[in-house]
Amino acid sequence: MVESRERNNDLPGTAESYWIATSPETGFPPLDGDGRVNVTVIGGGIAGITTAFLLKKAGLTVALIDARRIVTGTTGYTTAKITSLHRLIYADLIDRLGSRQAQQYAGANQAGIETIASLVREYGIPCSFERKSAYTYAESAESRASVAAEADAARSLGLPAAFTEEVPLPGRTYGAVVVENQAQFHPRNYLLLLAGHLPGEGSYVFETTRAVGLEEQPGGVTVKTNRGSLSSDYAVLATHYPIYDRPGAYFARMHPSRSYALGLRLDEPFPDGTFINAKGSVHSWRSQPAGDHDLVIVTGAAHDSGTVTDTREHYRSLEAYARSVYPVRSVDYRWSAQDYITADRVPYIGRIAEGHDRVLVATGFGKWGMAAGTAAGMILTDLIRGRENPWAEVFDPSRFKEQPEFPDRVQKKLEAAGGTIRVDTGRFDREVAAIPPREGKVIEVDGQKVAVYRDNHGKVTTLDPTCMHMGCTVAWNNAEETWDCPCHGSRYDAGGKVIESPTVKDLAGKKVMRE
């Protein structure tokens, strides 16, 4: 295969997730009118699909809804490592939370791995599921002690962990913590088969159905969508970031992080295992069977979402790093993903807040969503069925007692978004003319901000850059050609249409009147 580079921006590979490129498209219908089920699950990623699948298996009726197509959000852009080894976390958890809750975290992730393995066997899912040893390795003498401590901490919690001097990667390393019998898979092939078992017997999958609001009543929940309403006893928010976030003040307890991935072909075999460095800029490696060869996936170059305009540079730097480690024959794919990191690095899984027993949430997986997202489905299923769960305590979203309030000024700012401004023609036109084709920029004119996008044909779109979640100002992402919110990770396409929550509303149009 001849390596491809896009003419417009000289980036490596095809701008497509390998998982989405190599799996079938879905065609579930949208909701048409109103309906009722036992549980409405919002969000078609690994947490949402697993929760819906386990609930139906337990005899409940479910409706799984997704604003777009299932498994095309963050789960469709993962590295798809299924592991309980999350870089360096266990020594920290033991220090902050104690051994009992740290063991709950470890146990939940291990159970997630084994649940995936069991479902793959039971349903014969062809998803390239493979057992692999997972390594967190030290790249410097200074990080060796932390890696050794992590091995001790993980082993003390019952994980099959050890410290090893042998790290089968090129270049100098200083030892690693290795956890055996972890796994990897093709996430879309796995989840699409699970989702295929949902429709029927009073259960449904509704795609292209955006939840726009949620109302709690004493005996249940009503989820309002752009295509009708669903009434249910419980609702599960598995939208990556909860679209209904005020009860638990999630806007103050998580931050979004974007990272980048390349799918490579190498001129030498890739070692057996999955790998991530212990400290510093993250670099993560794994391989994936891809026909007559292995595709090697390298990820890294993370940054807070919406804080970097030249995101293309992150692909280039990641490629340069990969070529410094391995002889790269070609870069076949590139993609990026957005993840949410909680205040204490532990996901929020459970009731959305105290006093809100019928709305549950799974969010904040911090780039480790495959095992933890599966465990979330198990925890939420138990909570809905009124059963005790051995891991629920550590993930309880109510572990933070302070409740920041949603500021009144935010609502006023959202209500004022859009409208018309009058500008000096010469200045505005000069600013717009400096924007290259297929680029966007937030321009400030006479004290007012305008988000401007210029397409390949010179057509200009003007928008109010006020994010419709909590009023922050969006920033242009030139690699993905999107408007990204730096505060809570809402994302919009170049024309202002919502592509990622927490917002459920498009950017408001901004009409510019020239004087």
N, C-alpha and C positions, 0 to 999 in steps of 0.2 A: 504493500500500500504506500503510495506517495503521500508524504506529509502535506497536509493542507494548511494554508493560512488565509484568513479572510482579508480581502483586498482593502476594505475600508479602514481597518485598524491594526492589521498585521499581528493579530493574536493567533496563538497556536490552536490547532484542532477545530472541531465543529462545536458550536455553542449549543450543546445538548447534553443532558444527563444520560449516561450510559444506560441506567436502569429504565428510563422512559423510552429511549431509542430502541431497546431490545425487548420490549413487552407490548402486548396488544393494547389498543385503545379501548376505553370503556364506553358504554352507551346506555347507562341506566337513565330512566326517564326523570323529568322534574316532577316535583309535587304539583298536583292540579286540584286546588281547593283545600278544604279543611279535612283533618283526620284525627284519629286518636290511637295511641299505642301505650304500652306500659312505660316505655322509656324512649325519649328522643335523644339521640347522640349526634352532636354537631361537630363535624370534622372528620374527614376521611383519610387520616394518616394511621400510623401503626397503633397509637393509643385508642383512637376512635373505633377502628375496625375490630381490634382485639376485644374491646369492651362490648361492642355490639354482638360479636360472634359468641362470646362467653355468656352473655345475657340470654341470647336466643337458645343456646345449648341448655341453659338452666330452665327453659320453659317460658320465658317472658317474650312479649312481642316488642319489637324495636323498630324505629325508623332512623336510619343513618342518613344524614343530609350533608352535602358538601356544596360550597358556593361555586366550585368549578367542577373538575373531574377528580375522582378519588385518587389518592396516592400521586398527586402531582404537586403537592406542597413540599414541605421540608423532608418528609419521608422519601419522596422521590428524588431527592438530591443529597442523600446521606452517603457516608462511606460504607454503611451496612456492616460494621463490626458488631458482633453480638457478644458482649463481654461485661464482666463485673470489674475489670481493671480499668479504672478511669483516670489515667495518668497518675498523679500523686494525690490521693484523697483520704486513705484510711488512717494514716497517722494523724492527719488533721481532724478527722471526724472523732477519733478516740479522744483526742485532746479537748475538743470543744463539747462533744455530746456524750462522751462516755462509751464504754465498750458495748453496752446493751443496744443502744440505738445505732451505733456503727455496724453491729452485727445484723440488725434489721435491714440496713441499707445493703449490705453484702448479700444477705439471704434473699432479699427481693430480686436483686439482679441475677443471682444464680438461678432462682426459680424461673425468671423470665427466659433465660437461656434454655432450660430444660423443657419449658412449655412449648417454645418454638420447635425444639427437636421432636417432642412428642407429637405435635400437630403435623409436622412434616411427614413423620412415619405413618400416623393414623390415616391421613388423607392422601398419601402418596404425592406430595406436592413437589413438582420439578423446579426447584429454586436454587440449585447449586449449593445446597447446604453442606458445609464442610466443617469439621472440627479443626481448630487451630490453637496453638499456644499463642498467648498475647504477651508482648514485651513492652515494658516502659524502661527505656535505656538512658543511661547517663552519657552526655556528650562531653563532659568536663570532669576533672578530678573533684571540683567543688561540689558537683551534684551527686557524686557517688554515695556520700553518707546518707543523703535524703532517699535515694533509691534503696539502699540497704535497709533503712528504717521502714520504708513502705513494705518491703518484703516481710519483715518481722510483724508489722501491724496487720497486714492482710492474712498472714498465716495464723495469727492469734485469733482471728475472727472465723476461722474454719475454712478459708479459701485455700485451694491447692496451689499455694504460692511458694516461691523460693527465690533466693538471690543467685544469679549466675554470672560468671565472668565471660561466658561464651555468648556473644551476640552476633548472629549470622548476617551482618550487614557490612558493606564496604566501609573503610575508614576506621579511625580510632574511636573506640567506645570504652567506657569505664565501668562496665557491669550493668546489670538490668534486674528488675523484678520480673519474673515470668510466672504467669498463671496458666496452668494446663487445662485442656479440654474446654476451651472457649470455642467460638464459632464465627462463621461469616455466611452470607447468603445473598440471593438476588431478592431485594425487598418487595419489588412490585409483583414479581411472579408469585411470591408467597402470599401477599395480601390480596391480590386480585382473586385468587382461588378461595380464600376465606370469605371475601365479600360476596362471591358467587353463591355461597351457601345461605346468605341472609334473606333474600326475597322468598316470600311464601309463608303460609300459615300465619298470616296476620302481620308479617314483618316486611320491611321495605328498604330499598336504597334509592334515595332521590339525589340526583346530581343537578348541577346548574341551579341550585336552590339556595339562596343566600339568607341566612338568619339575620334579621335586622332588629330584633328586639326580643326580650324575654320578660314574662310576667309571672311572678310567684303568687299562688293562692294557697289557702290553708290546706287544701287537699290535693294540690298538684301544681303543674307548671304549664304555661302556654308559650310556645315558641312561635313568634311571628316571623314569617319569611316573605320574600318578594313574590311568592306564588301561593300563599295561603297560610294557614296556621295549623300547628300540631299541638294537641292537648295530650298530656301524659302525666303519670304519677311522679316521674323524675326526669330531669334533663342532665345530660353530661356535656360539659364544654371541653372538647378535645381539639380546639381550633389553633393549637400551638400557643397562641396568646389568647386568653379568654375575651370574647367580645363583650361580656358582661362582667366588668372588672371592678366596679365600684365597691360591692360589698366587702371584698377582701383586700382592697387597696393595692391590687397587683401592679398598678401603674407606678407605685413607689418601691416595689420589691423585686423588680427584675430589670435587666437591661438586655437589649438585642446585640448580637455579635454576628458578623458576616465572615465566612471563611470560603476558601477557594479550592477547587479540585481539578486535577488533570488526569485523564486516562491515557496511559503511555504504553508503547511497545518498547521492550528493551532488546539489546543485542546479547544479553546473557540471561541465564535463568534467575528467577527471583526466589529467595529463600523461603522455606516453609515457616509460616507464622504471620502475625500482624504486629505492627511496630508503631510506637510513638515515643518521641523524646520526652525527657522528664521536666526540663525547665527551659525558659527562654521562648523564642518564637516557635510556635507549634509546627512540627512536621510529622505527619502520620503516613504510614505505608501499608498497603495490602495488595494482594493480587486477586484476580477474578478470571476463572476459565471463560474464554471467549472464542469458541470454535476451535480452530487449529493452533491457537496461541493463548497466552495469558495476557490479559490487560492488567497493568499495574496502576493502581490509583494512589496518587500522592496528594495530600491536602495540607493546607496551612495558610499563611499570610492573613491571619485573622485581624479584624479591627472592629470597633464599635460601629454599628450600622448608622448610615447617614452622616458620618463624619469625614468621609473621604470622597472627593469628587473624581479623581483620576483612578478609578477602581481597575482600569485596564492594566495599570502598572503592577498590580498584585498578581495577575496571571503571568506577566512577564518575569517577575521576581521568583515566582514559584517554579516556572520552567527553568530558569537559570540555576536554581538550587537543585532541581532534579538532575540536570545535566552535569552538575558538579559531583554527584554521587554515583550515577550510573551512566553507561553508554546508551543514550536514548535513540532508538531507531526512528520513532515518530510520536507525535502527540495527536491522538485521534479524537479526544473529547475534552471539553472544558465545561465546568459549571460551578455555581456558587450556591451556598445555602445560608439561611439565617437561623440562628438558634437563640434561645433565651437562657440567661444565666441568673439564678436566683441570688438573693442576698447572702445565703449561707451555703451555696453550691448544691443544695439538696432540692430535688423537684417538689412541687406542690401537687399532691395527689390526695383527694378526699373532698369533703364538703367545702364549698367555696368560702364559707365563713360561718362563725358561730351564729345560730339562729336561722340558718338557711339550709335546712336538712334535705331539701328536695332538689337542690342544684349542686352538682358535683363537678370537679375540675381536675384536669391533668395537664400540667404545664411546667416549663422551666427545666427541661431535661439537660441543658448545658452541653450539647453535642454528644450525648450518650443515650440516645432515645430508643435503641432497638431492644435491649434487654429491659430497660426501665419502663419503656412504653408498654411492653407486654405485661410487666408486673403491675403497671397502672390498671390495665384491664382486669387483672385478677383482684386487685384491691377494691376497685369501684364496684365490681360485680358482687363482692362480699358485702360491701356497705349497703348496696341497694337491696340485697336479699336479707339484711339484718343479721349477718353472720360476723363473727370475730375474724379479724385478719391479723396474722402475726407480725406484719411489717407496717401497718397503717400509722402507728404512732410517729415514726421518724419523718414521714412525709406529710403529716397533718398540716394543711395550710393555715390553721389557726394557731400555730406555734408562735407567731408574732402577735403580740397583744395590742400594740399601738395601731390606731386606725387613722391614717392621714385622710383628710377630707378632700373631696373633689371641689376645687376652688370655683366659686361663683363666677369669677372673671373668665374662666375657661368657657362656660356656657355662653356668656355674652360675646366672646370672641368668635365662637362657632356660628352664632346667630348672625354676626356681622360679616361673615366671609362672603366673598364674591363682590358683585356690584360693578360700578364703573368708575374709572379715574380719568382725569384729564392730564395730559403730559405735554411737555415741550417736544414738538415733532422731531427736530434735529437731533437732540440728545438721545431720545428713545430709539430712533431709527439707526443711529450709529451703534448703539449697544446691541441691537438685534442683528445688524449686519456683521458684527464681529463673531456671532455664534455660527460655528461650522454646521453643515448639514448633519442631521441625526444627532444633534447635541441639544442640551438644555442648560439653562442658567437662571438663577434667581437674580433679577435686576431690581435695584431700588431706585424709584423715580419719585421725586418730590415727597420723600418720606414714606412712600408706600412701596411694598414689595410685590413684584409680579414674577411668576414662574413662566418662562418663555421656552418653548420648544420649536425647533425649526426642522422640518422633514427634508427628505432627499430632493423634493421639488421646490423647496423654498417656502412652502406654506408654513405660516407661523401660528402656533396655538398659545394663547395667553390664559393663565390660570392664577387663582389666588393660592399662594404656597402654604396656606394655613392647613395643617393636617386636621382632618375632621374627627379625630379621636379626642385630643386634648389641646389643640391649638398651637402645637409647635410648628416651626417652619421646616418644610421638607428641603431636601438637597438632591441634586442630580447625581445619578449613578451611571457613569458613561459606559461601563462594560455591559450592564444589563439593560440600559436605556430605560430606566425607571426613576420615579421620584420616591425617595426613601425618607422616612421620618427618623431623626436621630434620637428621639425621646423614647418611643415605645415600639418602633419597628414597622408601623404601617407602611405599605408600599402601594404605589399607583403606577399605571403605565404612562407612556409619554403624553397621552391625551387626558390623564387625570382619573381614569377608571381604577377602582379598587382591585388590587390583585392579592393583597395579603392583609389580614386583620392585625391589630384590633379594630381598626375603623370598619364601618359598614357603609360609609357614604363616600361618594366620589369627591375629588377636589372640586371646589366651586369655580365656575368660569369667572374670568376677570376681563371685562370689556375695557379696552383702552381707546379713549377719545383723544385724537391729536388736535393741538391748538396751533 
